[in-house]
């Protein structure tokens, strides 16, 4: 499995921990995020992740900013991207099972780090259910 990850300054600590988790799971990581806490613009780090997912060079993406909103809005401008802003494991499960989310957006300022790591595990181990959900996902336009 290969994951693309991107973050702004608010998500640096979380990104470093997520990268450590992914590597401990023998998952290849493409790091597009900043490693600094100096202020940066999240789109500069989210667009490359969305490009990776859109082009199929990775299996999934993980994006992290303060609220998770700006990052998910940016990613969802890309074709074939279904970025889900999640704040607990139940939402993560539903985003994968029902929406076939391929990018997880984490709000670093609103969830604890252990919770974020658990959410990443859930995202990577939850399968899309298909069926009636596939019909709905297919109605999401790809411009």
SVG drawing of the C-alpha trace seen along z (x, -y; Angstrom):
<svg xmlns="http://www.w3.org/2000/svg" viewBox="-29 -32 39 37">
<polyline fill="none" stroke="black" stroke-width="0.4" points="0.0,0.0 1.1,-3.5 -0.2,-6.7 0.3,-10.3 0.2,-12.8 0.1,-16.5 -0.2,-19.1 0.1,-22.7 1.8,-24.2 -1.1,-23.2 -0.7,-19.6 3.0,-19.0 3.1,-17.2 0.2,-15.0 1.7,-14.3 5.0,-13.2 3.2,-10.8 1.0,-9.5 4.1,-8.9 5.7,-7.0 2.6,-4.8 2.4,-4.1 6.0,-3.2 5.5,-0.8 2.8,0.8 5.2,1.2 3.2,-1.3 5.0,-3.4 4.6,-7.2 4.8,-10.1 5.3,-13.2 4.1,-16.4 3.6,-18.2 5.7,-20.8 7.9,-19.7 7.8,-23.1 5.4,-25.0 6.0,-28.2 2.8,-29.5 2.2,-28.1 -0.7,-27.9 -2.5,-24.5 -3.4,-24.3 0.3,-24.1 0.5,-20.8 -3.0,-19.4 -3.0,-19.7 -0.1,-17.3 -1.8,-14.7 -5.0,-15.1 -3.0,-14.8 -1.5,-11.5 -4.9,-10.1 -6.5,-11.4 -3.7,-9.9 -3.7,-6.6 -0.1,-6.7 -1.1,-6.1 -3.9,-4.0 -5.1,-6.8 -4.3,-10.2 -4.3,-11.8 -4.4,-15.6 -4.1,-17.6 -4.7,-21.2 -6.1,-23.0 -9.8,-22.5 -9.6,-20.0 -12.1,-22.1 -9.7,-24.0 -7.8,-20.9 -10.9,-18.8 -12.4,-21.7 -9.1,-21.9 -8.8,-18.2 -12.4,-17.8 -11.8,-20.2 -9.9,-17.3 -11.6,-14.6 -11.9,-11.2 -11.2,-12.6 -13.6,-12.0 -12.0,-13.6 -13.8,-13.2 -13.4,-15.5 -13.6,-13.2 -13.6,-13.9 -14.2,-10.4 -13.9,-6.7 -17.6,-6.3 -17.4,-9.0 -14.3,-7.5 -15.9,-4.1 -19.0,-5.6 -16.9,-7.7 -15.1,-4.5 -18.1,-2.1 -20.8,-4.4 -18.8,-7.1 -15.7,-5.2 -13.6,-8.1 -10.1,-8.0 -8.6,-10.9 -8.9,-11.3 -8.9,-14.9 -8.0,-15.4 -8.7,-18.5 -5.5,-18.7 -6.8,-21.4 -9.9,-19.5 -8.9,-15.9 -6.2,-14.3 -3.2,-12.8 -4.0,-9.2 -7.5,-9.6 -6.0,-10.8 -3.8,-7.7 -6.7,-5.4 -8.7,-7.1 -5.9,-6.5 -6.0,-2.8 -9.7,-2.7 -9.5,-4.5 -7.0,-2.0 -8.8,1.1 -12.4,0.3 -13.7,1.5 -16.3,-0.2 -19.6,1.7 -20.6,1.1 -24.2,2.1 -26.7,-0.8 -23.8,-3.0 -22.0,-2.5 -25.0,-3.8 -24.9,-6.9 -21.1,-7.4 -21.4,-7.1 -23.8,-10.1 -21.0,-12.3 -19.8,-14.1 -16.3,-14.0 -15.7,-17.2"/>
</svg>
